[in-house]
Amino acid sequence: MSAQILTTVTATVDAAREPELTDGFRELTGRPMPDGIVRTELLRGQDGRWQIQTLWRDRAALEGVRDSSEPPAALELFRRVGADHSHAVFLVEQAHQPGAGG
């Protein structure tokens, strides 16, 4: 089985636009998710820092979405709220889920 991939998109969001961000994320997650997404989360940090992290089944699933004509949803959401973003892709080398057998 191929390794899972974790993508992160990070941005600083103006406090006045935070409700628009959280509503936008809720709207995104209320729609059918692209095939291959295991989970996605909106994280709030300090000083207006936000991050959307998405766990993908494998690189092929991520590439399938990237090859579509639609812009990546997380990037588009941060653009809509006027936030410059950075993004990264990580290969999941090891994972642990407490209580998941073993």
TORSE-933019 format. One record per residue (C-alpha): residue number from 1; residue in three letters; z, y, x. Coordinates in Angstrom, 3 decimals. Layout:
% residues N
[NUM "Ala" [Z Y X]] ...
This chain:
% residues 102
[1 "Met" [0.000 0.000 0.000]] [2 "Ser" [-0.817 3.502 1.256]] [3 "Ala" [1.985 5.924 2.048]] [4 "Gln" [3.016 8.525 -0.471]] [5 "Ile" [2.247 12.188 0.221]] [6 "Leu" [4.534 15.153 -0.480]] [7 "Thr" [2.955 18.570 -0.889]] [8 "Thr" [4.950 21.786 -0.852]] [9 "Val" [3.895 25.259 -1.920]] [10 "Thr" [6.376 28.008 -1.057]] [11 "Ala" [6.406 31.676 -2.065]] [12 "Thr" [8.683 34.651 -2.548]] [13 "Val" [8.560 35.789 -6.163]] [14 "Asp" [9.631 39.209 -7.402]] [15 "Ala" [12.720 38.833 -9.619]] [16 "Ala" [10.918 40.513 -12.516]] [17 "Arg" [8.232 37.790 -12.388]] [18 "Glu" [10.587 34.789 -12.194]] [19 "Pro" [10.584 34.147 -15.964]] [20 "Glu" [6.783 34.084 -15.856]] [21 "Leu" [6.979 31.528 -13.036]] [22 "Thr" [9.446 29.236 -14.797]] [23 "Asp" [7.544 29.491 -18.099]] [24 "Gly" [4.285 28.771 -16.255]] [25 "Phe" [5.737 25.692 -14.582]] [26 "Arg" [7.080 24.447 -17.917]] [27 "Glu" [3.604 24.942 -19.396]] [28 "Leu" [1.977 23.035 -16.515]] [29 "Thr" [4.346 20.101 -16.833]] [30 "Gly" [3.862 20.008 -20.591]] [31 "Arg" [0.216 19.049 -20.073]] [32 "Pro" [-1.047 15.668 -18.944]] [33 "Met" [-0.521 15.339 -15.196]] [34 "Pro" [-3.360 14.400 -12.860]] [35 "Asp" [-3.525 10.723 -12.015]] [36 "Gly" [-1.468 9.930 -8.957]] [37 "Ile" [1.399 12.404 -9.391]] [38 "Val" [4.720 10.592 -9.115]] [39 "Arg" [6.842 13.715 -9.723]] [40 "Thr" [6.753 17.469 -9.344]] [41 "Glu" [9.619 19.943 -9.124]] [42 "Leu" [10.122 23.696 -9.148]] [43 "Leu" [12.886 24.639 -6.717]] [44 "Arg" [14.714 27.968 -6.494]] [45 "Gly" [16.004 29.035 -3.104]] [46 "Gln" [17.732 32.164 -1.880]] [47 "Asp" [16.337 35.695 -1.826]] [48 "Gly" [13.513 35.050 -4.292]] [49 "Arg" [12.169 31.994 -2.443]] [50 "Trp" [10.617 29.332 -4.653]] [51 "Gln" [8.939 26.036 -3.912]] [52 "Ile" [6.888 23.576 -5.902]] [53 "Gln" [6.978 20.139 -4.378]] [54 "Thr" [4.849 17.294 -5.647]] [55 "Leu" [5.034 13.642 -4.687]] [56 "Trp" [1.673 11.849 -4.800]] [57 "Arg" [1.062 8.102 -5.020]] [58 "Asp" [-1.159 8.278 -1.919]] [59 "Arg" [-3.602 10.507 -0.063]] [60 "Ala" [-6.521 9.312 -2.208]] [61 "Ala" [-4.796 10.652 -5.340]] [62 "Leu" [-4.226 14.033 -3.688]] [63 "Glu" [-7.796 14.199 -2.410]] [64 "Gly" [-9.119 13.308 -5.858]] [65 "Val" [-7.449 16.370 -7.340]] [66 "Arg" [-8.476 18.595 -4.423]] [67 "Asp" [-12.110 17.521 -4.868]] [68 "Ser" [-12.145 18.656 -8.502]] [69 "Ser" [-13.507 22.042 -9.535]] [70 "Glu" [-10.064 23.188 -10.700]] [71 "Pro" [-7.867 25.135 -8.264]] [72 "Pro" [-4.576 23.390 -7.372]] [73 "Ala" [-2.112 24.134 -10.167]] [74 "Ala" [0.816 25.125 -7.928]] [75 "Leu" [-1.287 27.558 -5.898]] [76 "Glu" [-2.760 29.063 -9.047]] [77 "Leu" [0.680 29.494 -10.635]] [78 "Phe" [1.996 31.456 -7.648]] [79 "Arg" [-1.169 33.586 -7.652]] [80 "Arg" [-0.640 34.382 -11.351]] [81 "Val" [2.810 35.796 -10.596]] [82 "Gly" [1.506 37.859 -7.684]] [83 "Ala" [3.146 35.826 -4.917]] [84 "Asp" [1.589 35.018 -1.564]] [85 "His" [2.204 31.400 -0.722]] [86 "Ser" [2.156 28.926 2.098]] [87 "His" [1.625 25.227 1.694]] [88 "Ala" [2.104 22.026 3.630]] [89 "Val" [1.336 18.332 3.317]] [90 "Phe" [3.750 15.631 4.488]] [91 "Leu" [3.310 11.883 4.851]] [92 "Val" [6.366 10.084 3.482]] [93 "Glu" [7.420 7.886 6.397]] [94 "Gln" [10.608 6.574 4.820]] [95 "Ala" [12.327 6.968 1.464]] [96 "His" [15.598 5.853 -0.050]] [97 "Gln" [16.625 5.748 -3.675]] [98 "Pro" [20.315 4.983 -4.157]] [99 "Gly" [20.844 2.184 -6.642]] [100 "Ala" [17.189 1.075 -6.534]] [101 "Gly" [17.805 -2.552 -5.664]] [102 "Gly" [18.767 -3.951 -2.316]] 
